[in-house]
């Protein structure tokens, strides 16, 4: 998911849209949007976690 999509999801969430409405607007499954919002609330950032090992 691009940073632009993440920003759109967060902006829509701040405007009190439902997960289903956000998913439809960004063209992603509602579960993906929900998982992203849960991770954002847990981590406090939209950045991906760096993973060890070879890219």
C-alpha contacts under 8 A as a table, 3 or more apart, distances in Angstrom:
res1	aa1	res2	aa2	distance
1	X	5	X	6.36
1	X	6	X	6.90
2	X	5	X	5.27
2	X	6	X	6.35
3	X	6	X	4.96
3	X	7	X	6.08
3	X	46	X	7.96
4	X	7	X	5.07
4	X	8	X	6.24
5	X	8	X	5.03
5	X	9	X	6.17
5	X	26	X	6.80
6	X	9	X	5.10
6	X	10	X	6.22
6	X	46	X	7.00
7	X	10	X	5.13
7	X	11	X	6.02
8	X	11	X	5.12
8	X	12	X	6.01
8	X	26	X	7.42
9	X	12	X	5.18
9	X	13	X	6.04
9	X	22	X	6.32
9	X	26	X	7.41
9	X	33	X	7.28
10	X	13	X	4.97
10	X	14	X	6.14
10	X	37	X	7.68
11	X	14	X	5.11
11	X	15	X	6.38
12	X	15	X	5.02
12	X	16	X	6.67
12	X	17	X	5.73
12	X	22	X	6.32
13	X	16	X	5.19
13	X	17	X	5.46
13	X	18	X	7.18
13	X	19	X	7.71
13	X	22	X	7.42
14	X	17	X	7.52
17	X	21	X	6.09
17	X	22	X	6.40
18	X	21	X	5.17
18	X	22	X	6.24
19	X	22	X	5.09
19	X	23	X	6.03
19	X	30	X	6.10
19	X	33	X	6.59
19	X	34	X	6.37
20	X	23	X	5.09
20	X	24	X	6.23
20	X	30	X	5.60
21	X	24	X	5.24
21	X	25	X	6.23
22	X	25	X	5.06
22	X	26	X	6.22
22	X	30	X	7.76
22	X	33	X	7.43
23	X	26	X	5.40
23	X	27	X	5.68
23	X	28	X	5.04
23	X	29	X	5.74
23	X	30	X	4.98
23	X	33	X	6.12
24	X	27	X	5.14
24	X	28	X	6.72
24	X	29	X	7.77
24	X	30	X	7.84
28	X	32	X	6.59
28	X	33	X	6.88
29	X	32	X	5.37
29	X	33	X	6.64
30	X	33	X	5.10
30	X	34	X	6.06
31	X	34	X	4.97
31	X	35	X	5.97
32	X	35	X	5.15
32	X	36	X	6.14
33	X	36	X	5.15
33	X	37	X	6.25
34	X	37	X	5.17
34	X	38	X	6.22
35	X	38	X	5.14
35	X	39	X	6.16
36	X	39	X	5.11
36	X	40	X	6.05
37	X	40	X	4.96
37	X	41	X	6.17
38	X	41	X	5.18
38	X	42	X	6.18
39	X	42	X	5.02
39	X	43	X	5.92
39	X	44	X	7.88
39	X	46	X	7.97
40	X	43	X	5.31
40	X	44	X	5.21
40	X	45	X	5.48
40	X	46	X	5.68
41	X	44	X	5.38
41	X	45	X	7.78
43	X	46	X	7.84
